Amino acid sequence: MRRSTKWMITVHYYIALITGILSFCIDQTTGEVYATAIVTVYSALISVAVFGLVPLLYYVDYNSPYLHVQISGLLFVLRVIGLMVTVICNWTKRQEFMATLRDLMKARDYFLKRWPLSEKLEQKYENTLRMKYFCGFATTASMLLLSREFFKLQFKVDSKYILPATMFMISVFNVILVNYFLCILHLNTLQMALNEEVKKILKMSRHLWHLQRSKQIGSGALITQSCKLSDDLDELAAIQYRLHLLGHRVFKLYDIQAACFTLMIYLNNVSVYYMTYASFYRDQVIAKQYSPWVLMFMPLFLTFYYIDLTLFTLTKLAYPELYIKTAEILRDRQPCTPTLNGRLEES
């Protein structure tokens, strides 16, 4: 992994600590998950401060005559809900979070020790990670730069404290989503590597059959090699079941935040369509509400946003598809896999 990628991971980790999203520590070298008194106290103080955002919901203009402003208010509410849920879960499910991460690290280390990632898969993992960090940072930075223009229409009062609070909330919620993305990406990468190993086992079984047909290998060596392939296949099945359970635990920990994010995607799309329509067909309403530099940078912001959204969505949708892929590999290659011995066939 390139040094710059490791820096990105480290920077994100410390941002998660500073914003109080993580109430525990993760050793960046060994992957050990542990708790310290300093981090616990600091995260608790940040959690208390986060609840200070709740009164801001009272100042949101829900009765604006403009649809995009009303949608912006609903997006703010969903972010607050997602953030409050995360803060509460940080303490009510703290041990579950730590246990899930420990199990994920152990499963990853055990698998990679036995079956290291191929160079192609490792490159794909790193490129996905870099793209997510870059687009996520660009999206967050764009939202922070444009927040002044958006929130002056969204809130009924103009206070110097509202803008920093909303900027903090935007940053923190994006950090939560990146944490969720990283867990899914790790699971997907391990599952892709597992599917590659299944293909290798099936390919080797066919190769052994050809060697037997050409009498280049004896029955004893054939049985020995087939038993080894059977052991590997059984172990891969056990690891896949372990990853499947870990995936359910991760989705359960982020289910409410994911639901809020899904609603935000829908509302953002509606808002974008409406603003596009209003810009061309409703007496330039949008041009009157926002400054020229905001309108100029809006297409760039939307480009980063939708790239980041696509990357997140495809990664999440790939999780169940990779498990189905394993079954398809076994099903499609089964007719080409001759019977070697009973144990391999049972595996």
Buried (B, 14 or more C-beta within 10 A) or exposed (E): EEEEBEEBEEEBBEBBBBBBBBBBBBEEEEBEBEBEEEBBEBBBEBBEEBEEBEEBEEBBBEEBEBBBBBBBBBBBBBBBBBBBBBBEBBBEBBEEBBEBBBBBBEBBEEBBEEBEBEEEBBEBBBEBBBEBBBBBBBBBEBBBBBBEBBBEBBBEEEEEEBBEBBBBBBBBBBBBBBBBBBBBBBBBBBBBBBBBBBBEBBEBBBEBBEBBEEEEBEEEEBBEBBBEBBEBBBBBBEBBEBBBEBBEBBBEBBEBBBBBBEBBEEBBEBBBEBBEEBBEEEEEBBEEBBEEEBBEEBEEBBBBBBBBBEBBBEBBEBBEEBBEBBEEBBEEBEEEBEEBBEBBBEB
